[in-house]
Amino acid sequence: MRRRGARALCVTEPPAPPRRPDIENCCGRGCEPCIFDYYNAALERWEGKMRALGLEPPAIERAIPGRRR
Protein backbone atom coordinates (compact mmCIF):
# COMPACT_ATOMS: atom_id res chain seq x y z
CA MET A 1 0.00 0.00 0.00
CA ARG A 2 1.30 3.44 -0.91
CA ARG A 3 1.28 6.24 1.56
CA ARG A 4 -0.79 9.20 0.61
CA GLY A 5 1.34 11.74 -1.21
CA ALA A 6 4.20 9.30 -1.82
CA ARG A 7 5.50 9.21 -5.35
CA ALA A 8 7.02 6.20 -6.99
CA LEU A 9 10.23 6.79 -8.91
CA CYS A 10 10.23 4.74 -12.07
CA VAL A 11 13.04 5.43 -14.51
CA THR A 12 12.83 3.42 -17.68
CA GLU A 13 15.65 5.24 -19.43
CA PRO A 14 17.94 8.07 -18.41
CA PRO A 15 17.20 11.59 -19.62
CA ALA A 16 19.02 12.62 -22.77
CA PRO A 17 22.04 14.87 -22.36
CA PRO A 18 21.74 18.50 -23.39
CA ARG A 19 21.97 19.10 -27.13
CA ARG A 20 25.20 20.74 -28.23
CA PRO A 21 24.52 23.99 -30.09
CA ASP A 22 25.56 24.14 -33.72
CA ILE A 23 28.52 26.39 -34.45
CA GLU A 24 26.12 28.68 -36.37
CA ASN A 25 24.31 29.39 -33.08
CA CYS A 26 27.34 31.29 -31.79
CA CYS A 27 27.53 34.94 -32.84
CA GLY A 28 31.33 34.89 -32.70
CA ARG A 29 31.61 38.17 -30.77
CA GLY A 30 33.29 36.67 -27.72
CA CYS A 31 30.28 36.93 -25.43
CA GLU A 32 30.80 36.15 -21.75
CA PRO A 33 29.16 33.74 -21.22
CA CYS A 34 28.92 32.22 -24.68
CA ILE A 35 26.16 29.81 -25.69
CA PHE A 36 28.79 27.06 -25.47
CA ASP A 37 29.52 28.05 -21.83
CA TYR A 38 25.84 27.45 -21.05
CA TYR A 39 25.99 24.12 -22.88
CA ASN A 40 29.12 23.00 -21.01
CA ALA A 41 27.55 23.91 -17.65
CA ALA A 42 24.37 21.99 -18.55
CA LEU A 43 26.45 19.00 -19.68
CA GLU A 44 28.39 18.98 -16.39
CA ARG A 45 25.12 19.05 -14.41
CA TRP A 46 23.70 16.21 -16.52
CA GLU A 47 26.87 14.12 -16.10
CA GLY A 48 26.73 14.65 -12.34
CA LYS A 49 23.12 13.52 -12.21
CA MET A 50 23.90 10.43 -14.28
CA ARG A 51 26.81 9.48 -12.01
CA ALA A 52 24.57 10.00 -8.97
CA LEU A 53 22.22 7.43 -10.50
CA GLY A 54 25.13 5.04 -10.92
CA LEU A 55 25.29 5.46 -14.69
CA GLU A 56 28.29 6.23 -16.88
CA PRO A 57 27.64 9.34 -19.04
CA PRO A 58 29.88 8.41 -22.02
CA ALA A 59 28.11 5.07 -22.39
CA ILE A 60 24.73 6.82 -22.40
CA GLU A 61 25.84 9.32 -25.02
CA ARG A 62 27.19 6.57 -27.29
CA ALA A 63 23.85 4.78 -27.08
CA ILE A 64 21.94 7.76 -28.49
CA PRO A 65 21.65 7.51 -32.30
CA GLY A 66 23.26 10.44 -34.12
CA ARG A 67 24.68 11.88 -30.90
CA ARG A 68 27.78 13.99 -31.15
CA ARG A 69 29.59 15.75 -28.40
C-alpha positions, 0 to 999 in steps of 0.5 A, a space after each residue: 500500500 502506498 502512503 498518501 502523497 508518496 511518489 514512486 520513482 520509475 526510470 525506464 531510461 535516463 534523460 538525454 544529455 543537453 543538445 550541443 549547439 551548432 557552431 552557427 548558433 554562436 555569434 562569434 563576438 566573444 560573449 561572456 558567457 557564450 552559448 557554449 559556456 551554457 551548454 558546457 555547464 548543462 552538460 556537467 550538471 547532466 553528467 553529475 546527475 547520471 553518475 549519482 544514478 550510478 550510470 556512466 555518461 559516455 556510455 549513455 551518449 554513445 547509445 543515443 543515435 546520431 549523438 555527437 559531443 
